[in-house]
């Protein structure tokens, strides 16, 4: 299944979107859009999938995503309430020549980095959050000014790490196929998935599938699947009192030994240490 092409409505007196989305409106499947997206999570927590990146999100996190970058944010608890302040704008909403100005050079560099997704560090979040809140209530030309301030704060840093390693524009592969693989994995990771299952889902042989997936994502399919499962396990370790063994099997692993090994490989700590570290931070 291809990612949904999302179209959010604009009012007659706005050129870009600024809106709070709260459960059940927040919940969206794997999707993409031609607009850049700045998203501040105001409630809830869960797992994020951005290109081929797998991670988590919590209240207060901010992400900046480039155009046509497939993504979804999934809450761990189906009954939880999740919300986000979302800003979406097209690259040319302020005119086709704006980004050609010498004064916007750093903004152009920021947009190039956003093609792979950006997760903002704590100090940038602290500065950006109140500006986004002002943007939410601004009207008229003040909206343009506040969005400019947001981009100025974002562009002040040039050391953001890439989230996704999948170059949407330059990879030279059939995007519909890799999107279909991602959606299949996100929907099925808690069950047993063989390479033959994933390959068959896109009508490929296992060898061709493995070569294709690695060429597109710079990682093996099993590595990606383990990242999805460990990301889910992290939320369970933080938010529930379930035994590690129960979380292991609920996350899709079939042995505790493999779960511990993969968790340590991806997170550099054991599941028990991860839970203990989280409790220590929460107690501060």
Secondary structure, DSSP 8 states (H G I E B T S, - for coil): ---EE------TT-SSEEEEEETTSS---SEE-SSEEEEEEEE-EEEEEETTEEEEEETT-EEEE-TT--EEEEESSTTS--EEEEEEE-TTTT-TTGGGSGGGHHHHHHHHHHTT-EE--HHHHHHHHHHHHHHHH--THHHHHHHHHHHHHHHT------S----TTTS-S-HHHHHHHHHHHHHHTTS---HHHHHHHTT--HHHHHHHHHHHHSS-HHHHHHHHHHHHHHHHHHH----HHHHHHHTT-S-HHHHHHHHHHHHSS-HHHHHHHHHHHHH-
